[in-house]
Amino acid sequence: MAVIRIKDLSLRTFIGFKPHERKYRQDVVVNVEVEVETAIVESSDNIETDGFFDYRSMSKSIIHLIEESRYDLLEALVRRVLDEVMLNPLVRRARVEIEKPNALRYSRAVSVELFAERENEQ
């Protein structure tokens, strides 16, 4: 099992419920962690092997989803990104954290983090 992380993916989107938040895009910082079984691809070193996890494709789908979205609540955006990540059947567990920099005075950022895990498949 491998842990693959996308760290500090900086994007801009409409997030928030206050009038100025709904009018202008804001920065968000995304961190994603997935656990994927990689034993087969580790030994083959071939992207055509069953079990190859394409983290670039995952990143592109997250970028598209966030940049095209409008959410009032950070919690809802994080849930939507986590659901998108879990669509890939190779992902066993996932964690998504999204930060909203400068959301609070005297604070670097506010963030929401959610987890998901696939039930054991027999």
DSSP file with accessible surface (Angstrom, degrees, kcal/mol):
  #  RESIDUE AA STRUCTURE BP1 BP2  ACC     N-H-->O    O-->H-N    N-H-->O    O-->H-N    TCO  KAPPA ALPHA  PHI   PSI    X-CA   Y-CA   Z-CA
    1    1 A M              0   0  108      0, 0.0     2,-0.3     0, 0.0    36,-0.2   0.000 360.0 360.0 360.0 132.0    0.0    0.0    0.0
    2    2 A A  E     -A   36   0A  26     34,-3.4    34,-2.5     2,-0.0     2,-0.6  -0.868 360.0-140.3-113.8 148.9    1.4    3.4   -1.0
    3    3 A V  E     -A   35   0A  61     -2,-0.3     2,-0.5    32,-0.2    32,-0.2  -0.944  20.1-168.6-105.6 122.1    0.4    6.8    0.3
    4    4 A I  E     -A   34   0A  34     30,-2.9    30,-2.7    -2,-0.6     2,-0.4  -0.956   5.4-167.4-113.6 130.7    0.3    9.4   -2.4
    5    5 A R  E     -A   33   0A 131     -2,-0.5     2,-0.5    28,-0.2    28,-0.2  -0.957  19.9-161.3-123.2 138.3    0.0   13.1   -1.5
    6    6 A I  E     -A   32   0A  25     26,-2.7    26,-2.4    -2,-0.4     2,-0.4  -0.985  28.5-159.7-108.8 120.1   -0.7   16.2   -3.5
    7    7 A K  E     -     0   0A 149     -2,-0.5    24,-0.2    24,-0.2    23,-0.1  -0.874  53.9 -11.3-112.2 134.1    0.5   19.1   -1.3
    8    8 A D  E     -     0   0A 102     -2,-0.4     2,-0.8     1,-0.2    -1,-0.2   0.860  65.2-177.2  54.3  49.3   -0.4   22.7   -1.4
    9    9 A L  E     -A   30   0A  30     21,-2.7    21,-2.6    -3,-0.2     2,-0.6  -0.679  16.9-150.8 -75.8 108.7   -2.3   22.8   -4.6
   10   10 A S  E     +A   29   0A  89     -2,-0.8     2,-0.3    19,-0.2    19,-0.2  -0.790  27.7 156.8 -94.5 120.7   -3.1   26.6   -4.8
   11   11 A L  E     -A   28   0A  11     17,-2.7    17,-2.5    -2,-0.6     2,-0.4  -0.808  34.1-128.5-134.4 171.5   -6.3   27.4   -6.7
   12   12 A R  E     +A   27   0A 115     -2,-0.3     2,-0.3    15,-0.2    15,-0.2  -0.989  37.4 144.5-127.2 137.2   -8.9   30.2   -6.9
   13   13 A T  E     -A   26   0A   0     13,-2.4    13,-3.6    -2,-0.4     2,-0.7  -0.954  54.3 -87.2-156.8 171.9  -12.7   29.8   -6.6
   14   14 A F  E     +d   70   0B  28     55,-1.1    57,-1.8    52,-0.3     2,-0.4  -0.833  56.2 158.9 -88.9 114.2  -15.8   31.3   -5.3
   15   15 A I  E     +d   71   0B   1     -2,-0.7    57,-0.2     6,-0.4     2,-0.2  -0.977  30.3  46.3-142.5 122.6  -16.2   30.2   -1.7
   16   16 A G        -     0   0    3     55,-2.4    57,-0.2    -2,-0.4    55,-0.0  -0.542  64.6-114.7 132.7 166.9  -18.2   31.9    1.0
   17   17 A F  S    S+     0   0  131     55,-0.2    -1,-0.1    -2,-0.2    55,-0.1   0.512  77.4 100.8-115.1  -8.3  -21.6   33.4    1.7
   18   18 A K  S >> S-     0   0  108     54,-0.1     4,-1.7     1,-0.1     3,-0.6  -0.469  84.0-111.4 -77.0 151.8  -20.8   37.0    2.3
   19   19 A P  H 3> S+     0   0  110      0, 0.0     4,-0.9     0, 0.0     3,-0.3   0.885 117.4  48.2 -53.1 -44.0  -21.5   39.4   -0.6
   20   20 A H  H 3> S+     0   0  112      1,-0.2     4,-1.6     2,-0.2     3,-0.1   0.830 110.0  53.7 -68.9 -28.0  -17.8   40.1   -1.3
   21   21 A E  H <4 S+     0   0   20     -3,-0.6    -6,-0.4     1,-0.2    -1,-0.2   0.809 108.7  49.0 -73.0 -29.1  -17.0   36.4   -1.2
   22   22 A R  H  < S+     0   0  122     -4,-1.7    -1,-0.2    -3,-0.3    -2,-0.2   0.661 112.4  49.3 -82.9 -15.3  -19.7   35.7   -3.8
   23   23 A K  H  < S+     0   0  142     -4,-0.9     2,-0.4    -5,-0.2    -2,-0.2   0.805 111.6  40.9 -93.7 -33.6  -18.3   38.5   -6.1
   24   24 A Y  S  < S-     0   0  137     -4,-1.6    -9,-0.4    -9,-0.1    -1,-0.2  -0.935  81.5-113.3-123.9 142.0  -14.6   37.7   -6.2
   25   25 A R        -     0   0   96     -2,-0.4     2,-0.3   -11,-0.1   -11,-0.2  -0.394  35.0-155.4 -65.7 147.1  -12.6   34.5   -6.5
   26   26 A Q  E     -A   13   0A  40    -13,-3.6   -13,-2.4    -5,-0.1     2,-0.2  -0.872  19.4 -99.9-124.1 158.1  -10.6   33.6   -3.4
   27   27 A D  E     +A   12   0A  78     -2,-0.3     2,-0.3   -15,-0.2   -15,-0.2  -0.499  37.0 179.9 -73.9 141.3   -7.5   31.5   -2.8
   28   28 A V  E     -A   11   0A   0    -17,-2.5   -17,-2.7    -2,-0.2     2,-0.5  -0.975  16.9-147.6-135.2 150.7   -7.8   28.0   -1.5
   29   29 A V  E     -AB  10  99A  19     70,-2.1    70,-3.0    -2,-0.3     2,-0.4  -0.987  15.8-157.7-121.8 124.8   -5.0   25.5   -0.8
   30   30 A V  E     -AB   9  98A   0    -21,-2.6   -21,-2.7    -2,-0.5     2,-0.4  -0.859  11.8-175.9-110.8 133.6   -5.8   21.9   -1.3
   31   31 A N  E     - B   0  97A  16     66,-2.9    66,-2.8    -2,-0.4     2,-0.4  -0.999   9.2-176.7-125.3 128.5   -4.0   18.9    0.3
   32   32 A V  E     -AB   6  96A   1    -26,-2.4   -26,-2.7    -2,-0.4     2,-0.4  -0.982   7.6-174.9-127.9 137.5   -5.0   15.4   -0.8
   33   33 A E  E     +AB   5  95A  43     62,-2.6    62,-2.5    -2,-0.4     2,-0.4  -0.999   8.2 179.3-131.8 127.9   -3.7   12.1    0.6
   34   34 A V  E     -AB   4  94A   1    -30,-2.7   -30,-2.9    -2,-0.4     2,-0.5  -0.962  21.5-142.8-127.8 147.2   -4.8    8.7   -0.9
   35   35 A E  E     +AB   3  93A  40     58,-2.6    57,-3.0    -2,-0.4    58,-1.0  -0.955  28.4 173.8-107.0 127.8   -3.8    5.2   -0.1
   36   36 A V  E     -AB   2  91A   0    -34,-2.5   -34,-3.4    -2,-0.5     2,-0.6  -0.992  37.0-116.9-135.8 138.8   -3.5    3.0   -3.1
   37   37 A E        +     0   0   91     53,-0.7     4,-0.1    -2,-0.4     3,-0.1  -0.664  40.8 164.9 -75.1 119.8   -2.4   -0.6   -3.5
   38   38 A T     >  +     0   0   15     -2,-0.6     4,-2.6     2,-0.1     5,-0.2   0.269  33.9 113.2-121.8   9.9    0.7   -0.4   -5.7
   39   39 A A  H  > S+     0   0   49      1,-0.2     4,-1.3     2,-0.2     5,-0.2   0.892  81.2  47.4 -55.1 -42.5    2.4   -3.8   -5.3
   40   40 A I  H  > S+     0   0  106      1,-0.2     4,-1.4     2,-0.2     3,-0.3   0.949 115.8  42.5 -67.8 -46.9    1.8   -4.8   -9.0
   41   41 A V  H  > S+     0   0   24      1,-0.2     4,-2.6     2,-0.2     5,-0.3   0.818 106.1  64.2 -72.7 -26.1    3.0   -1.5  -10.5
   42   42 A E  H  < S+     0   0  129     -4,-2.6    -1,-0.2     1,-0.2    -2,-0.2   0.902 110.6  37.5 -60.6 -39.3    6.0   -1.3   -8.1
   43   43 A S  H  < S+     0   0  104     -4,-1.3    -1,-0.2    -3,-0.3    -2,-0.2   0.757 121.9  43.2 -86.1 -22.4    7.4   -4.5   -9.7
   44   44 A S  H  < S-     0   0   50     -4,-1.4    -2,-0.2    -5,-0.2    -3,-0.2   0.791  78.9-156.1 -93.8 -30.1    6.4   -3.8  -13.3
   45   45 A D     <  +     0   0  153     -4,-2.6     2,-0.4     1,-0.2    -3,-0.1   0.902  52.4 126.0  52.8  44.4    7.3   -0.1  -13.6
   46   46 A N    >   -     0   0   79     -5,-0.3     3,-1.8     1,-0.1    -1,-0.2  -0.978  57.9-151.9-137.8 122.6    4.8    0.1  -16.5
   47   47 A I  T 3  S+     0   0  109     -2,-0.4     5,-0.1     1,-0.3    -1,-0.1   0.645  96.7  65.3 -69.2 -12.7    1.9    2.6  -16.6
   48   48 A E  T 3  S+     0   0  154      2,-0.1    -1,-0.3     3,-0.1     2,-0.1   0.543  79.6 109.6 -83.8  -5.8   -0.1    0.1  -18.7
   49   49 A T  S X  S-     0   0   30     -3,-1.8     3,-1.7     1,-0.1     2,-0.1  -0.451  82.1-104.9 -72.8 138.2   -0.2   -2.3  -15.7
   50   50 A D  T 3  S+     0   0  144      1,-0.2    -1,-0.1    -2,-0.1     3,-0.1  -0.414 109.2  38.9 -56.9 136.3   -3.6   -2.8  -14.0
   51   51 A G  T 3  S+     0   0   23      1,-0.3     2,-0.4   -11,-0.1    -1,-0.2   0.375  75.8 144.2 100.0  -2.5   -3.4   -0.9  -10.7
   52   52 A F    <   -     0   0   80     -3,-1.7     2,-0.6    -5,-0.1    -1,-0.3  -0.558  38.5-151.3 -71.4 125.9   -1.5    2.1  -12.0
   53   53 A F        -     0   0   11     -2,-0.4     2,-1.1    -3,-0.1     3,-0.1  -0.894   0.6-151.3-103.2 118.4   -2.8    5.2  -10.2
   54   54 A D     >  +     0   0   63     -2,-0.6     4,-1.7     1,-0.2     3,-0.2  -0.720  16.6 178.2 -93.3  94.1   -2.6    8.4  -12.3
   55   55 A Y  H  > S+     0   0  141     -2,-1.1     4,-2.4     1,-0.2    -1,-0.2   0.771  78.9  62.4 -70.6 -21.6   -2.2   11.2   -9.7
   56   56 A R  H  > S+     0   0  165      2,-0.2     4,-2.6     1,-0.2    -1,-0.2   0.940 104.4  47.1 -66.2 -43.5   -1.9   13.8  -12.5
   57   57 A S  H  > S+     0   0   63      2,-0.2     4,-2.3     1,-0.2    -2,-0.2   0.903 111.3  51.8 -63.3 -40.2   -5.4   12.9  -13.7
   58   58 A M  H  X S+     0   0   14     -4,-1.7     4,-2.2     2,-0.2    -2,-0.2   0.939 110.2  49.0 -61.4 -44.9   -6.7   13.1  -10.1
   59   59 A S  H  X S+     0   0   23     -4,-2.4     4,-2.8     1,-0.2    -2,-0.2   0.926 110.1  51.0 -60.5 -45.2   -5.1   16.6   -9.8
   60   60 A K  H  X S+     0   0  118     -4,-2.6     4,-2.5     1,-0.2    -1,-0.2   0.898 109.7  49.5 -62.3 -39.3   -6.6   17.8  -13.1
   61   61 A S  H  X S+     0   0   37     -4,-2.3     4,-2.5     2,-0.2    -1,-0.2   0.896 112.0  48.7 -69.0 -35.8  -10.1   16.6  -12.0
   62   62 A I  H  X S+     0   0    0     -4,-2.2     4,-2.8     2,-0.2     5,-0.3   0.929 111.4  49.8 -66.6 -44.7   -9.7   18.4   -8.6
   63   63 A I  H  X S+     0   0   47     -4,-2.8     4,-2.8     2,-0.2     5,-0.3   0.949 113.3  46.0 -58.4 -48.9   -8.5   21.6  -10.3
   64   64 A H  H  X S+     0   0  123     -4,-2.5     4,-1.7     1,-0.2    -2,-0.2   0.941 113.2  49.5 -60.3 -47.7  -11.5   21.6  -12.8
   65   65 A L  H  < S+     0   0   20     -4,-2.5     4,-0.2    -5,-0.2    -2,-0.2   0.933 116.5  40.8 -58.9 -48.1  -14.0   20.8  -10.0
   66   66 A I  H >< S+     0   0    0     -4,-2.8     3,-1.4     1,-0.2   -52,-0.3   0.931 114.2  49.8 -70.8 -45.5  -12.8   23.6   -7.7
   67   67 A E  H 3< S+     0   0   72     -4,-2.8    -1,-0.2    -5,-0.3    -2,-0.2   0.791 115.2  44.9 -67.6 -23.6  -12.2   26.3  -10.3
   68   68 A E  T 3< S+     0   0  130     -4,-1.7    -1,-0.3    -5,-0.3    -2,-0.2   0.363 100.7  95.8 -97.5   5.2  -15.6   25.8  -11.8
   69   69 A S    <   -     0   0   13     -3,-1.4   -55,-1.1    -4,-0.2     2,-0.3  -0.513  50.8-163.9 -99.7 164.6  -17.4   25.6   -8.5
   70   70 A R  E     +d   14   0B 153     -2,-0.2     2,-0.4   -57,-0.1   -55,-0.2  -0.929  21.2 168.6-141.9 115.9  -19.3   28.0   -6.3
   71   71 A Y  E     -d   15   0B  65    -57,-1.8   -55,-2.4    -2,-0.3     3,-0.1  -0.984  33.2-155.6-130.8 142.9  -19.9   27.0   -2.7
   72   72 A D  S    S+     0   0   80     -2,-0.4     2,-0.4   -57,-0.2   -55,-0.2   0.848  85.9  47.5 -75.6 -38.6  -21.2   28.9    0.3
   73   73 A L     >  -     0   0   91    -57,-0.2     4,-1.6     1,-0.1     3,-0.3  -0.898  66.6-146.5-116.3 136.2  -19.5   26.5    2.8
   74   74 A L  H  > S+     0   0   15     -2,-0.4     4,-2.7     1,-0.2     5,-0.2   0.869 102.2  61.7 -61.0 -36.6  -15.9   25.2    2.8
   75   75 A E  H  > S+     0   0  108      1,-0.2     4,-2.2     2,-0.2    -1,-0.2   0.897 103.5  48.7 -58.7 -41.0  -17.3   21.9    4.3
   76   76 A A  H  > S+     0   0   42     -3,-0.3     4,-2.2     2,-0.2    -1,-0.2   0.898 110.8  50.0 -68.2 -39.2  -19.4   21.3    1.2
   77   77 A L  H  X S+     0   0    0     -4,-1.6     4,-2.3     2,-0.2    -2,-0.2   0.934 110.5  49.7 -64.9 -43.7  -16.5   22.0   -1.2
   78   78 A V  H  X S+     0   0    0     -4,-2.7     4,-2.8     1,-0.2     5,-0.2   0.928 110.3  51.1 -61.5 -43.5  -14.3   19.6    0.8
   79   79 A R  H  X S+     0   0  103     -4,-2.2     4,-2.6    -5,-0.2    -1,-0.2   0.924 109.4  50.4 -59.3 -43.6  -17.0   16.9    0.6
   80   80 A R  H  X S+     0   0   89     -4,-2.2     4,-2.0     2,-0.2    -1,-0.2   0.915 112.1  46.8 -63.8 -41.3  -17.4   17.3   -3.1
   81   81 A V  H  X S+     0   0    0     -4,-2.3     4,-2.4     2,-0.2    -2,-0.2   0.932 112.1  50.5 -66.6 -43.0  -13.6   17.0   -3.7
   82   82 A L  H  X S+     0   0    0     -4,-2.8     4,-2.5     1,-0.2    -2,-0.2   0.928 109.7  50.7 -61.1 -42.8  -13.4   13.9   -1.4
   83   83 A D  H  X S+     0   0   70     -4,-2.6     4,-0.7    -5,-0.2    -1,-0.2   0.906 109.4  51.6 -60.8 -40.0  -16.3   12.3   -3.3
   84   84 A E  H >< S+     0   0   45     -4,-2.0     3,-0.8     1,-0.2     4,-0.4   0.925 110.4  48.1 -62.6 -44.3  -14.5   13.0   -6.6
   85   85 A V  H >< S+     0   0    3     -4,-2.4     3,-1.4     1,-0.2     6,-0.2   0.915 108.3  54.8 -62.9 -41.4  -11.3   11.4   -5.3
   86   86 A M  H 3< S+     0   0   26     -4,-2.5    -1,-0.2     1,-0.3    -2,-0.2   0.616  87.2  80.4 -73.9  -8.5  -13.2    8.3   -4.0
   87   87 A L  T << S+     0   0  124     -3,-0.8    -1,-0.3    -4,-0.7    -2,-0.2   0.801  73.5  88.2 -64.1 -27.6  -14.7    7.7   -7.5
   88   88 A N  S X  S-     0   0   53     -3,-1.4     3,-1.7    -4,-0.4   -35,-0.0  -0.623  75.2-148.8 -74.4 119.4  -11.4    6.1   -8.5
   89   89 A P  T 3  S+     0   0   92      0, 0.0    -1,-0.2     0, 0.0    -3,-0.0   0.685  92.3  66.0 -66.8 -14.9  -11.8    2.4   -7.5
   90   90 A L  T 3  S+     0   0   51    -38,-0.1   -53,-0.7   -54,-0.1     2,-0.5   0.711  79.6  95.2 -76.5 -19.4   -8.0    2.1   -6.8
   91   91 A V  E <   +B   36   0A   0     -3,-1.7   -55,-0.2    -6,-0.2     3,-0.1  -0.618  45.1 174.6 -78.2 120.6   -8.3    4.5   -3.8
   92   92 A R  E    S+     0   0A  74    -57,-3.0    26,-2.9    -2,-0.5     2,-0.3   0.832  71.1   6.7 -89.4 -43.8   -8.7    2.6   -0.5
   93   93 A R  E     -BC  35 117A 100    -58,-1.0   -58,-2.6    24,-0.2    -1,-0.4  -0.987  68.1-173.4-138.4 151.4   -8.6    5.6    1.8
   94   94 A A  E     -BC  34 116A   5     22,-2.7    22,-2.4    -2,-0.3     2,-0.4  -0.995  11.2-167.1-147.7 150.5   -8.5    9.4    1.2
   95   95 A R  E     -BC  33 115A  40    -62,-2.5   -62,-2.6    -2,-0.3     2,-0.4  -0.998   9.1-172.2-134.5 131.3   -8.1   12.6    3.2
   96   96 A V  E     -BC  32 114A   0     18,-2.5    18,-2.5    -2,-0.4     2,-0.4  -0.997   3.8-180.0-127.0 129.3   -8.8   16.0    1.7
   97   97 A E  E     -BC  31 113A  38    -66,-2.8   -66,-2.9    -2,-0.4     2,-0.5  -0.997   4.7-170.4-126.1 131.3   -8.0   19.3    3.5
   98   98 A I  E     -BC  30 112A   0     14,-2.3    14,-1.9    -2,-0.4     2,-0.4  -0.994   7.0-158.3-123.9 127.9   -8.8   22.6    2.0
   99   99 A E  E     -BC  29 111A  18    -70,-3.0   -70,-2.1    -2,-0.5    12,-0.3  -0.808   9.9-155.3-101.6 146.0   -7.5   25.8    3.5
  100  100 A K  E >   - C   0 110A  21     10,-3.5    10,-1.5    -2,-0.4     3,-1.3  -0.914  26.3-140.7-117.3  96.5   -9.0   29.3    3.0
  101  101 A P  E 3  S+ C   0 109A  30      0, 0.0     8,-0.3     0, 0.0   -74,-0.1  -0.266  77.8   6.1 -60.6 144.6   -6.1   31.7    3.7
  102  102 A N  T 3  S+     0   0  132      6,-2.4     7,-0.2     5,-0.3     6,-0.1   0.720  82.1 136.9  58.9  25.3   -6.8   34.9    5.5
  103  103 A A    <   +     0   0   43     -3,-1.3     2,-0.4     1,-0.1    -1,-0.1   0.808  69.7  38.6 -71.1 -28.5  -10.4   33.9    6.3
  104  104 A L  S >  S-     0   0  103      3,-0.3     3,-1.7     0, 0.0    -1,-0.1  -0.970  93.7-107.8-123.5 141.2  -10.0   35.1    9.8
  105  105 A R  T 3  S+     0   0  200     -2,-0.4     3,-0.1     1,-0.3    -2,-0.0  -0.359 106.5  17.2 -61.3 140.1   -8.2   38.1   11.2
  106  106 A Y  T 3  S+     0   0  202      1,-0.2     2,-0.4     2,-0.1    -1,-0.3   0.606 109.4 100.0  71.1  13.0   -5.0   37.2   13.0
  107  107 A S    <   -     0   0   43     -3,-1.7    -3,-0.3     1,-0.1    -5,-0.3  -0.989  67.3-144.8-129.9 140.9   -5.1   33.7   11.5
  108  108 A R  S    S-     0   0  165     -2,-0.4    -6,-2.4     1,-0.2     2,-0.3   0.891  79.5 -26.3 -67.2 -39.1   -3.1   32.4    8.5
  109  109 A A  E     -C  101   0A  20     -8,-0.3     2,-0.4    -7,-0.2    -1,-0.2  -0.990  47.2-130.1-166.2 162.2   -5.9   30.2    7.4
  110  110 A V  E     -C  100   0A  51    -10,-1.5   -10,-3.5    -2,-0.3     2,-0.3  -0.962  34.3-174.7-116.2 140.1   -9.1   28.3    8.2
  111  111 A S  E     -C   99   0A  53     -2,-0.4     2,-0.4   -12,-0.3   -12,-0.2  -0.960  20.4-155.0-137.4 157.1   -9.3   24.7    6.9
  112  112 A V  E     -C   98   0A  26    -14,-1.9   -14,-2.3    -2,-0.3     2,-0.4  -0.991  14.4-167.6-126.8 137.6  -11.7   21.8    6.8
  113  113 A E  E     -C   97   0A  77     -2,-0.4     2,-0.3   -16,-0.2   -16,-0.2  -0.991   5.5-179.0-130.2 133.4  -10.5   18.2    6.5
  114  114 A L  E     -C   96   0A  47    -18,-2.5   -18,-2.5    -2,-0.4     2,-0.3  -0.954   9.0-154.9-130.1 153.8  -12.6   15.1    5.7
  115  115 A F  E     -C   95   0A 134     -2,-0.3     2,-0.3   -20,-0.2   -20,-0.2  -0.895   7.9-175.2-124.6 154.6  -11.7   11.4    5.5
  116  116 A A  E     -C   94   0A  27    -22,-2.4   -22,-2.7    -2,-0.3     2,-0.4  -0.988   1.5-172.2-146.9 150.2  -13.2    8.5    3.6
  117  117 A E  E     -C   93   0A 116     -2,-0.3   -24,-0.2   -24,-0.2     2,-0.2  -0.995  24.5-122.0-143.6 136.3  -12.4    4.8    3.5
  118  118 A R        -     0   0   56    -26,-2.9     2,-0.1    -2,-0.4     3,-0.1  -0.535  33.5-112.1 -73.6 141.2  -13.7    2.0    1.3
  119  119 A E        -     0   0  176     -2,-0.2     2,-0.1     1,-0.1    -1,-0.1  -0.420  48.1 -84.7 -66.7 150.2  -15.4   -0.9    3.1
  120  120 A N        -     0   0  139     -2,-0.1     2,-0.6     1,-0.1    -1,-0.1  -0.374  43.8-144.1 -59.9 127.6  -13.4   -4.1    2.8
  121  121 A E              0   0  135     -2,-0.1    -1,-0.1    -3,-0.1    -3,-0.0  -0.854 360.0 360.0 -98.2 124.4  -14.3   -5.8   -0.4
  122  122 A Q              0   0  219     -2,-0.6    -1,-0.0     0, 0.0    -2,-0.0  -0.567 360.0 360.0 -88.8 360.0  -14.4   -9.6   -0.2
